[in-house]
Amino acid sequence: MLRRHSKRTPFEGYVSPETIARLLREGKPGIQPPQVKHFQFVVILVDDANPHDVPTIIETVMGTLVRQHVAVLNIASALLVGLLGAPFPEGNSPQARLELVAALLRDNGARVRVAHGECDGTVGMFGGHERWTYGAVIPGFSGVLRTLLETAFGTAVEISRLSNE
């Protein structure tokens, strides 16, 4: 019970309770090697013109992501990366992604920029045994960021299907 609690606590703020319960119920022991999978992604940039507002906006964005069962891969300053379809395949559809984008814009107005798309990328546990993290490699990520920066706040841009072929 103690071991289960220690696994649950760090993720409660980033992963929905249903996903935590499923991971504990169905999770396999050991670190699985990264695999190439097809998934949907969102990259969100929060307006940092007023640094005092950034934590509140990020909290609102996180709430939207958790309600939509999105795995949050990264939060760096005012940039967030979310993944649909991993670790579990549910929600891995363009329609689910478009609904998420609409919710992000509805909930955050002109305070966020969103780039989104689908791709074949590497997903899984990266790092050594001492420090590991669940993540994904989005092909052409620097191009996604460039497109995101060219997008106006309060809008979203869909990235053409990316592939590592």
Phi and psi in degrees as a GROMACS rama.xvg file:
@    title "Ramachandran Plot"
@    xaxis  label "Phi"
@    yaxis  label "Psi"
@TYPE xy
-63.1071  -41.8706  LEU-2
-63.0532  -42.3789  ARG-3
-62.4423  -41.312  ARG-4
-64.6081  -40.9261  HIS-5
-66.9628  -29.8052  SER-6
-75.5501  -34.9209  LYS-7
-73.9201  -43.7513  ARG-8
-55.6308  -48.4307  THR-9
-65.0777  -22.565  PRO-10
-99.3052  -7.40685  PHE-11
-57.8322  -34.4714  GLU-12
-78.7561  -11.4099  GLY-13
-117.713  -18.1919  TYR-14
-127.71  140.875  VAL-15
-63.4979  150.815  SER-16
-57.4197  -34.1176  PRO-17
-64.7326  -40.7097  GLU-18
-67.5494  -41.265  THR-19
-59.8788  -46.5482  ILE-20
-60.3052  -41.1107  ALA-21
-68.3058  -40.6543  ARG-22
-60.0115  -43.8566  LEU-23
-66.8821  -34.4136  LEU-24
-77.818  -41.411  ARG-25
-111.545  -4.53413  GLU-26
-60.6629  142.477  GLY-27
-97.5643  143.978  LYS-28
-68.8582  152.493  PRO-29
85.9154  170.499  GLY-30
-96.9802  121.203  ILE-31
-81.2702  142.265  GLN-32
-67.9791  149.986  PRO-33
-60.7608  146.683  PRO-34
-131.189  153.323  GLN-35
-81.6638  125.908  VAL-36
-137.375  160.001  LYS-37
-93.4681  128.593  HIS-38
-149.294  165.117  PHE-39
-100.416  148.386  GLN-40
-139.625  157.067  PHE-41
-133.256  140.997  VAL-42
-124.788  124.091  VAL-43
-120.608  131.3  ILE-44
-115.08  124.402  LEU-45
-89.4089  139.537  VAL-46
-65.2707  115.898  ASP-47
-104.735  21.6213  ASP-48
-60.3485  -34.8819  ALA-49
-117.425  97.3045  ASN-50
-57.3141  -24.7535  PRO-51
-68.9303  -24.8357  HIS-52
-86.3193  -18.326  ASP-53
-57.1111  -47.8205  VAL-54
-58.9334  -38.0436  PRO-55
-66.914  -42.7349  THR-56
-64.8434  -44.0089  ILE-57
-61.428  -39.022  ILE-58
-61.6766  -41.2867  GLU-59
-65.5715  -44.6513  THR-60
-60.3947  -45.4072  VAL-61
-60.8621  -40.7316  MET-62
-59.8776  -42.7865  GLY-63
-63.5505  -44.4223  THR-64
-63.3721  -43.7414  LEU-65
-66.149  -42.076  VAL-66
-61.7155  -31.1697  ARG-67
-91.3448  7.1156  GLN-68
60.3706  43.9665  HIS-69
-97.1686  134.839  VAL-70
-78.627  123.613  ALA-71
-88.2594  114.173  VAL-72
-86.895  -32.4361  LEU-73
-157.591  140.296  ASN-74
-130.108  112.595  ILE-75
-128.542  109.786  ALA-76
57.7416  -113.637  SER-77
-106.414  18.8789  ALA-78
-113.442  131.084  LEU-79
-125.848  143.909  LEU-80
-123.679  126.038  VAL-81
-121.637  152.142  GLY-82
-130.285  128.308  LEU-83
-105.369  136.952  LEU-84
98.2199  2.37539  GLY-85
-147.846  140.488  ALA-86
-76.0226  -12.1256  PRO-87
-112.9  149.382  PHE-88
-73.8605  -15.6037  PRO-89
-60.4476  144.568  GLU-90
81.2475  4.14871  GLY-91
-90.7377  64.6688  ASN-92
-136.703  151.281  SER-93
-58.0516  -35.4292  PRO-94
-63.7428  -44.1721  GLN-95
-61.8266  -39.0923  ALA-96
-65.3138  -44.1202  ARG-97
-65.0222  -37.048  LEU-98
-64.763  -39.116  GLU-99
-63.3718  -46.0164  LEU-100
-60.45  -43.9049  VAL-101
-60.6488  -41.3634  ALA-102
-65.7462  -40.9923  ALA-103
-61.3855  -44.5625  LEU-104
-69.8282  -38.4107  LEU-105
-64.3348  -44.0033  ARG-106
-77.4043  -20.9832  ASP-107
-123.373  -3.76377  ASN-108
54.4964  -135.047  GLY-109
-86.1288  18.4806  ALA-110
-97.505  -2.08144  ARG-111
-134.607  153.816  VAL-112
-114.563  142.844  ARG-113
-132.498  127.952  VAL-114
-113.92  138.271  ALA-115
-148.96  158.635  HIS-116
179.418  -165.121  GLY-117
-136.855  154.443  GLU-118
-162.293  169.728  CYS-119
-101.464  115.836  ASP-120
-145.294  169.144  GLY-121
-82.1105  129.617  THR-122
-129.841  138.933  VAL-123
152.411  -159.239  GLY-124
-90.512  126.417  MET-125
-117.728  144.084  PHE-126
114.765  -178.196  GLY-127
-84.9427  -179.232  GLY-128
-70.0788  -26.6089  HIS-129
-77.8854  -40.5926  GLU-130
-132.357  112.477  ARG-131
-132.335  157.803  TRP-132
-145.992  148.134  THR-133
-85.912  131.606  TYR-134
-158.413  -174.996  GLY-135
-144.367  147.843  ALA-136
-104.789  110.799  VAL-137
-91.8132  114.773  ILE-138
-58.2407  139.182  PRO-139
68.506  30.3553  GLY-140
-60.4652  -34.065  PHE-141
-63.9708  -35.2737  SER-142
-68.2451  -36.1429  GLY-143
-61.5949  -44.5916  VAL-144
-63.6823  -41.3674  LEU-145
-61.5983  -44.4753  ARG-146
-62.802  -41.2369  THR-147
-59.6518  -43.7084  LEU-148
-67.3528  -25.374  LEU-149
-85.1897  -6.97212  GLU-150
-86.6071  141.575  THR-151
-74.169  150.141  ALA-152
-62.2722  143.155  PHE-153
87.5228  6.39565  GLY-154
-131.395  170.207  THR-155
-133.669  151.85  ALA-156
-129.847  135.212  VAL-157
-91.1175  130.17  GLU-158
-87.6548  133.226  ILE-159
-53.4162  152.807  SER-160
-54.4811  125.381  ARG-161
-99.3555  147.914  LEU-162
-147.568  152.217  SER-163
-97.1757  21.7954  ASN-164
